[in-house]
């Protein structure tokens, strides 16, 4: 069987897989369905990175701390990650069309609310709502594609779907730079309102509802709670550890609580009738490797990108739009590399392209660890382009590896799992590499300050200076003599660079591990049936 049995609510079937609607009509047309879901998915994927370029402006305007800026990113990723699996089950139960439309409406509304917010707590709160509603529409989009496209064309659709995600993720910094510089940081969120409206209008006209015949009838509420608490405790511990200390009781209490909740979650999933994540999925080594690969890729990419925007704007003094343009090699190579990756994966299977992509990512992150305050645009462009070329195969191939190696009746859960892995990795990457940055700055700043012959700082002043340096800002007071201000700027930028270099090396190490994980992947039986190729 090559397609999940579905029920098309407008035209009930007799139990056979849903047929492809006639190409002559708009409603239910496969390619128009792809365009519709791509608009919604683009909005969510874009928001994952467009905010990165706006973070410095948000920090200045709302007088936010470094931890506050991290939570603007982490709150979104964490909510998205935790809710994705549950959202996939909601789509199976109540219909992917309805779930998709509700997700688009809620995401656009939350985006508008962020643009109207005047405090960090409100921004973070509505970012969490963005994540929840984004989780509703992401698995629903994949579910709609699986139900609408015939098996022989499904892989092409998934490839384009992955390209949209990759291009949107990479294009976020450029669009963000244009909006922040020429409008304001609020426009980064307001832009989602008209895009969401377009997706809703297209969805009402084009999308046809499909539901799994054996749709779930209950929800794993305890599983949802345990997984949510486990993830919160883990990320909270990682963010607070630099302030509390890695050996502090509070840090380890949250880590222990996270481990306990993960263990209880795994135990509960084996007992409940309809688990949030059927653990039997992970008996497939390729599927498990695909999930781990997505987590590792996102740690390296999202975590590394978090600091690059501060490096370009605060160390090199670039405007937001200039910073976005300097990331154009990354964007361009992801867009160019995505169709190339899809072709190679179709010909060779995912193993070699994914391993090669992560090797290129590792090399790019190592190259980014060599960036200095006087590094030219040419050297930066080389490493950014290599990063984009390395990431493209992973963005495109992950859905085929994970969904293709899952049983057909669990394809919706597998699609949610693939996206959840990426969002968890992004959240962990920002937290882990952020902790590396903070620890390095805290350990080096006092010594660098003293070696420069600058007046000694009180502990409170050192803490304030450290917080500024963590984002590449020199703690220079108004009216300070130019010679002293220049020394402070040099110390601040050199210390920030040392922290960013160490964080980039950690990201490179993560990518190297991902190379070996990629070697465990293979095209699944379901994907092979759709592609019309033999079993690998």
C-alpha positions, 0 to 999 in steps of 0.5 A, spaced: 500 500 500 503 506 497 498 511 500 494 512 507 487 510 507 483 517 507 476 519 507 475 525 503 469 529 507 466 532 501 466 526 497 466 520 501 470 514 498 469 506 499 475 505 503 480 506 497 486 511 497 484 518 496 484 519 488 487 525 485 482 530 484 481 532 476 486 537 474 481 542 471 478 544 477 481 548 483 478 545 489 483 539 491 487 540 485 494 537 487 499 543 485 494 548 487 494 545 494 501 545 494 501 552 493 496 553 498 500 550 504 506 552 501 504 559 503 502 557 510 508 553 511 513 559 508 510 564 514 512 559 519 519 557 517 520 565 515 519 567 522 524 562 525 529 566 522 527 573 520 526 575 528 534 573 529 535 580 525 530 584 529 533 581 535 538 587 536 533 592 535 528 589 540 533 588 545 534 596 544 527 598 544 524 594 549 531 594 554 531 587 554 537 583 557 541 577 553 536 572 556 530 576 554 532 575 547 534 568 548 527 567 550 524 571 544 527 565 540 526 559 545 519 561 547 517 560 539 521 554 538 519 550 544 512 551 543 512 549 536 516 543 538 512 541 544 505 542 540 507 539 533 506 531 535 499 533 538 497 538 533 498 532 528 494 527 532 488 533 532 489 533 524 488 526 524 482 526 528 478 533 526 481 533 519 487 537 516 484 542 512 480 545 519 487 544 523 491 548 517 486 554 517 485 554 524 493 554 525 494 560 519 489 564 523 491 563 530 499 564 527 497 571 523 493 574 529 499 572 534 504 575 529 499 582 529 499 582 537 506 581 538 507 588 533 502 591 538 506 589 544 510 594 548 514 589 553 518 583 553 513 579 557 508 580 552 512 579 546 515 572 549 507 570 551 505 571 544 511 568 541 509 562 544 502 562 541 505 563 535 509 557 536 502 553 538 498 555 532 504 554 527 504 547 530 497 546 528 498 548 520 505 544 519 503 537 520 496 539 517 500 541 511 504 535 510 498 531 511 494 534 506 500 533 501 500 526 502 492 525 501 492 529 495 498 527 491 498 520 488 504 516 490 508 517 484 508 524 485 508 525 492 516 525 493 516 531 488 511 535 492 515 533 499 521 536 495 518 542 493 515 543 500 522 542 503 525 547 498 520 552 501 522 551 508 529 551 506 528 558 502 524 561 507 528 559 513 534 562 509 531 568 507 528 570 513 535 575 515 534 578 508 527 580 509 528 582 516 534 586 515 529 590 510 523 591 514 527 593 521 532 598 517 526 601 513 520 600 517 521 598 524 522 591 528 514 591 529 513 590 521 517 583 522 511 580 525 505 585 522 507 582 515 504 575 517 497 578 517 496 579 510 500 573 508 496 569 513 490 572 510 492 570 503 493 563 506 486 562 509 483 565 502 486 560 498 485 554 503 477 556 503 477 555 495 482 550 494 483 545 500 479 539 500 479 535 507 482 528 508 481 524 514 485 518 516 479 512 516 482 509 523 483 516 526 484 517 534 479 518 538 483 520 545 488 524 546 495 523 551 494 528 555 499 526 561 504 524 555 503 532 553 504 534 560 510 530 561 514 532 555 512 539 555 515 539 563 521 535 560 523 540 555 521 546 559 526 544 565 531 542 560 532 549 556 530 553 562 536 549 566 541 551 560 539 558 559 540 559 567 546 555 568 551 561 566 547 566 571 546 560 577 553 556 575 553 549 572 555 546 579 549 550 582 543 546 585 538 550 582 541 548 575 542 540 576 535 540 580 532 542 573 536 538 569 534 532 574 527 534 573 527 534 565 531 527 565 525 524 570 520 527 566 523 524 560 523 517 563 516 518 565 514 520 559 517 514 555 514 509 560 507 512 560 507 512 552 508 504 553 502 504 557 497 508 554 492 506 548 493 512 544 500 514 545 503 521 543 509 518 540 508 511 539 515 508 541 515 503 536 517 508 531 524 508 533 525 501 532 527 503 525 534 505 525 533 510 519 527 513 522 531 514 529 537 517 525 533 521 521 530 524 527 537 525 531 540 528 524 534 534 524 536 535 532 543 536 530 543 540 524 538 545 527 543 545 533 549 547 529 544 552 524 540 555 529 545 556 534 550 559 530 545 564 526 543 567 533 550 570 534 552 571 526 547 577 526 550 580 533 557 579 529 555 583 523 551 589 526 554 590 533 562 588 531 562 590 524 557 596 525 552 594 519 545 596 518 540 591 519 539 591 511 547 590 510 547 584 515 541 581 511 545 582 504 551 579 507 547 573 509 545 573 501 550 567 500 547 563 505 540 564 502 542 563 495 546 557 496 540 554 500 535 556 494 540 553 489 542 547 493 535 545 495 533 542 488 540 539 487 539 536 493 532 533 491 535 530 485 541 527 488 537 524 493 532 521 488 538 518 484 543 516 490 538 515 496 539 520 502 545 517 505 551 520 501 547 527 500 546 528 507 553 526 510 556 530 505 551 536 507 553 535 514 560 535 513 560 541 509 556 544 515 562 542 519 567 545 515 563 552 514 562 552 522 569 551 523 570 557 518 566 561 522 570 560 528 576 564 524 572 570 523 575 576 526 573 583 527 577 585 521 574 579 517 572 582 510 566 580 506 569 575 501 571 571 507 565 571 510 561 570 504 565 563 503 563 560 509 556 563 509 555 560 502 558 553 504 553 553 510 547 554 505 550 548 501 551 544 506 544 545 510 540 544 503 540 536 503 538 536 510 532 541 509 530 537 503 531 530 505 529 529 512 522 528 510 523 523 506 528 519 511 523 520 517 516 519 513 518 514 508 521 509 514 514 510 518 508 505 517 503 509 513 498 509 518 503 513 523 505 518 517 502 524 520 505 522 527 512 522 523 511 528 519 510 532 526 516 528 529 520 531 523 518 538 524 519 537 532 526 535 532 528 541 528 524 546 533 527 542 539 534 542 536 533 550 534 531 551 541 537 547 544 542 550 539 540 557 542 540 555 549 547 551 549 551 555 544 548 561 548 551 558 554 557 557 551 558 564 549 556 567 556 561 562 560 567 564 555 565 572 556 564 571 563 571 567 564 575 572 559 572 579 560 575 581 566 582 579 564 582 582 557 579 588 561 585 588 566 590 587 560 588 593 556 590 597 562 583 599 563 580 602 570 578 596 574 570 594 575 566 593 581 563 586 580 556 589 579 559 593 573 563 587 570 556 584 570 553 589 566 559 590 561 559 582 560 551 582 558 553 588 553 559 584 551 555 577 550 551 581 544 557 584 541 556 591 544 562 595 547 560 598 554 562 605 552 558 611 557 556 617 553 562 623 554 567 618 555 574 620 552 575 617 545 582 613 547 579 609 553 572 608 549 577 605 543 580 601 548 573 598 551 571 597 544 577 593 542 576 589 549 569 588 548 569 586 540 575 581 542 572 578 547 565 577 544 569 574 538 572 569 542 566 567 545 563 566 538 569 562 536 568 557 541 560 557 540 562 555 532 567 550 534 562 547 538 557 547 533 562 544 528 563 538 533 555 537 533 555 537 525 561 532 525 557 527 529 551 528 525 555 526 519 556 519 522 548 519 524 547 521 516 550 514 514 545 510 518 539 513 514 536 510 508 530 511 503 524 508 506 519 503 503 514 508 503 518 513 499 521 508 495 514 506 493 512 513 491 519 514 487 518 508 483 525 505 485 527 499 488 528 497 496 535 500 498 
